[in-house]
């Protein structure tokens, strides 16, 4: 009985290992209409880098990852994207360009599936700028920003760093291109000067795709500012 028990345990352990190592599904083995693409592009003003990532999954963004066959491809602007993998994503497509002095207003993803259908999606990366500023913990603060007005499908984060500690707050959008940073958001922060940057992110499901749709995310990582509290 003990031998049989050990065999069952060994079989169960091997099954878990194999399931964790399951490779991506090849795109030509999947119905094209159920492929769900997720597009992401980011410009980092601090490093002057432009990066793009695409994943293909079965049915939705929680589905099995898909590897493109030799009959399909994905481009970012004019460049074919490289197939990559990491711990979280056994298969994704990536592109990076450095020394990009200015954030491009628009970028283009072009995906060609195994049936020869092309899906081109143009997206905007919206910049945002502020100046070095002093904030008070005793009252609400309005901070003027430069850039297109924030919309409902966008989020904004202010990340402050001091002595290797990082804090993230989410300012509210106020009128006349202002960010509202309330006094309550600053209560946990000690007085002093922080290195800070803004992260502006836009998310949408309005992309050209087949039956299951897809998603798109663009983000702008600002240069560093000095914020004194």
Secondary structure, DSSP 8 states (H G I E B T S, - for coil): -HHHHHHHHHHHHHHHHHHHT---EEGGGS-GGGEEEEEEEEEETTTTEEEEEEEEEESSTTS-BEE--TT-EEEETTEE-EEE--SS-SSEEEEEE----S--SEEEEEEE-TTS-EEEEEEE----B---EE--SSS-EEEE-BSS---TTEEEEEEEEETTEEEEE--EEETTTEEEE-GGGGTTS-SSEEEEEEEEEEEE-----STT-EEEEEEEE---EEEE-
